[in-house]
Amino acid sequence: MSNTLDTITIANNCVCSDAEIETCYGECYDDAKENLRHLLNTWQEMNTSTDTIRIDGEKMGWQRLDGYAIVEVIGRPNTPAMDKLTDTLLETLRLNGDWTLVFKLSHDGHLSAVRYSHDEPTGAGFSVVFMS
């Protein structure tokens, strides 16, 4: 039995439905971002949340480096401010160029992500936790 409660995939290489918009990632990006927002609401409700998260990464980039980011986010579950968490997380994990992020939320409240890109064909792994 899998410990995965939910999985969301979001990528920036969708094709826009409106050719007039040059900076859009397309409808599939917007839909996936909304699904991610719901997943993050669930994650935040499952955990003791603070206004700061830590993102630990491994095997990042072509040099396969490890590192972390500490990110301030203010937003409570199911509020408009929750969009800030979604945007901040995506901004922290995205790259220049094409990328795909696969977020997984486990039954025990652990949030992880794998990023695939040209320099990370086997994926860079990320663990996301609220700091106390």
Residue pairs with C-beta under 8 A, 6 or more apart in sequence:
3 106
3 107
3 108
4 104
4 105
4 106
4 107
5 42
5 105
5 106
5 107
6 39
6 42
6 104
6 105
7 102
7 103
7 104
7 105
8 32
8 35
8 36
8 39
8 102
8 103
9 32
9 100
9 101
9 102
9 103
10 29
10 32
10 33
10 35
10 36
10 90
10 100
10 101
10 103
11 25
11 28
11 29
11 32
11 98
11 99
11 100
11 101
12 25
12 29
12 94
12 98
12 99
13 25
13 98
13 99
13 100
14 25
14 26
14 27
14 28
14 29
15 26
16 24
16 25
16 26
16 27
17 26
17 27
18 24
33 86
33 90
36 86
36 89
36 90
36 103
37 82
37 83
37 86
39 103
39 105
40 82
40 85
40 86
40 89
40 111
41 77
41 78
41 82
42 77
42 105
43 105
43 109
43 111
44 76
44 77
44 82
44 85
44 130
45 77
46 105
46 109
47 109
47 129
47 130
48 130
48 132
49 76
49 77
49 130
50 130
50 131
50 132
51 72
51 73
51 74
52 70
52 71
52 72
52 73
52 130
52 131
53 70
53 71
53 73
53 85
53 89
53 128
53 129
53 130
53 131
54 68
54 69
54 70
54 71
54 128
54 129
54 130
54 131
55 68
55 69
55 70
55 71
55 89
55 92
55 93
55 126
55 127
55 128
56 66
56 67
56 68
56 126
56 127
56 129
57 66
57 67
57 68
57 69
57 124
57 125
57 126
58 66
58 124
58 125
58 126
59 65
59 66
59 120
59 122
59 123
59 124
59 125
60 66
60 67
60 115
60 120
60 124
61 119
61 120
61 124
62 119
62 120
69 92
70 131
71 88
71 89
71 92
73 84
73 85
73 88
73 89
74 81
74 84
75 81
75 82
75 83
75 84
75 85
76 82
89 128
90 101
93 101
93 113
93 115
93 126
94 101
95 115
95 117
95 119
97 117
97 118
98 117
98 118
99 115
99 116
99 117
100 115
100 116
100 117
101 113
101 114
101 115
101 116
102 113
102 114
102 116
103 111
103 112
103 113
104 111
104 112
104 113
104 114
105 111
106 112
110 127
111 127
111 128
111 129
112 125
112 126
112 127
112 128
113 125
113 126
113 128
114 123
114 124
114 125
114 126
115 123
115 124
115 126
116 122
116 123
117 124
